[in-house]
Amino acid sequence: MIRDRDLLEMIDLLRVDALERWVRLGWICPAQAEDGTAFDDADVARVRLICDLVYDMGLDEESVPVILSLLDQLHDARRTLRAMAAAVGEQPESVRHQVAAHARHALGRRET
């Protein structure tokens, strides 16, 4: 976990007013500690992404939450897919083959 002052030093383009606004808007949800705000690795990555979207790509404030929402959905779908793959992987071979066949059929792919 890093503090906001360290985050501001770490990312050149980041300004304190922008960071505070992004937190208020809910784009970043850092932990609140007794001695200030604390950012984890995911928060830092998200701040870097927002900086790229706003400063490098010039996206406006209405576009950023749409992009963030889509990326959050994508990450959630990947987590769900990993969990499903792990659950299927623990099943007997016959069940794994049935699941694979159903998935190929649902995707419109031929049996290989």
Secondary structure by P-SEA (a helix, b strand, c coil): cccaaaaaaacccccaaaaaaaaaaccbbbbbccccbbbcaaaaaaaaaaaaacccccccaaaaaaaaaaaaaaaaaaaaaaaaaaaaaaccaaaaaaaaaaaaaaaccccc
